[in-house]
Amino acid sequence: MKPFDREMTAENKPFGKLAVILRMLEALIFPKKCLKCGIYMEENGAGPHTLESCFCGHCMKEGVYPIVPPFCISCGIRFHNSFNDSHVCGSCLKTPLKLGQVRAAAEYKGIIRDGIQLLKYHSKPGIAKIFERMMFQTFLQYYENLPIDLIMPLPLHRSRMRKRGFNQAYYLSRNFKKLYHQSFQRRPVWDMDISSLVRIKKTLPQTGFDIEERKRNLKNAFKVVQNDRIRGKHILLVDDVFTTGATCNEAAKELLKHGAGRVDALVLART
């Protein structure tokens, strides 16, 4: 299955034609604005859960860059100008991650980068619904057949949570159960967990830090508060952006120390 192939639109559901008509009426009465540049957008036939429904054609020219092979089978970074198969990159050979593997929906550039910044810093949580579906398709591609027990959005420190008002990692995965049931008409074998891991250290923003500074900044940032919940479990961490991996790696370190069997990561974008 290719990334983002399995799109669940209103047209594929009962009363799909009625939903399309209602969307057209809504567009006439409440015309949409591009989330990035702010211009009014004409009805372009895009489904309600697509990037084109949030951004105008001009802004969409920034492009989307899905992570496709070849990439590092450990940290998930895409190899450019490489004719080899996917393999472990030099950085992961030198300093292995505590994570089993990392998989990302897209590279952190173009309209994905713009959208993440709008989500986190400009109070545009509506775009999370589109990003969540991209994340879910990536989950199905790389994790559907693995014995995942718990999906765990990476927690924010309470001070950051108060300031931002929401946890973007949670917004990117909160409807996974619903999306799974819509896709397969059955409940998943895994569960969501938003309470077993907490962030106890108020860290500085990572922007501008090198990898060693990031590690020091995040040291002892997380704490497991429900050992029985995670002991022996295969856990999938969810986050928005993976750069050096310091954040996910520190969380994985804490989870493994308290008995988790394995920890992987699913992220929206990989730098």
Buried (B, 14 or more C-beta within 10 A) or exposed (E): EEBBEBEBBBEEEEEEEEBBEEBEEEBEEEEBEBBBEEEEBEEEEBBBBBBBBBBBEEBBEBEBBBBEEBBBBBBBBBBEEEEEEBBEBEBBEEEEBBBBBBBBBBBBBBBBBBBBEBBBEEEBBEBBBBBBBBBBBBBBBBBEEBEBBBBBBBBBBEEBBEEBEBBBBBBBBBBBBEBBEEBEEEEBEBBBBBEBBBBEEEBEEBEEBEEEBBBEBBEEBBBBEEEEBBEEBBBBBBBBBBBBBBBBBBBBBBBBEBBBBBBBBBBBBBE
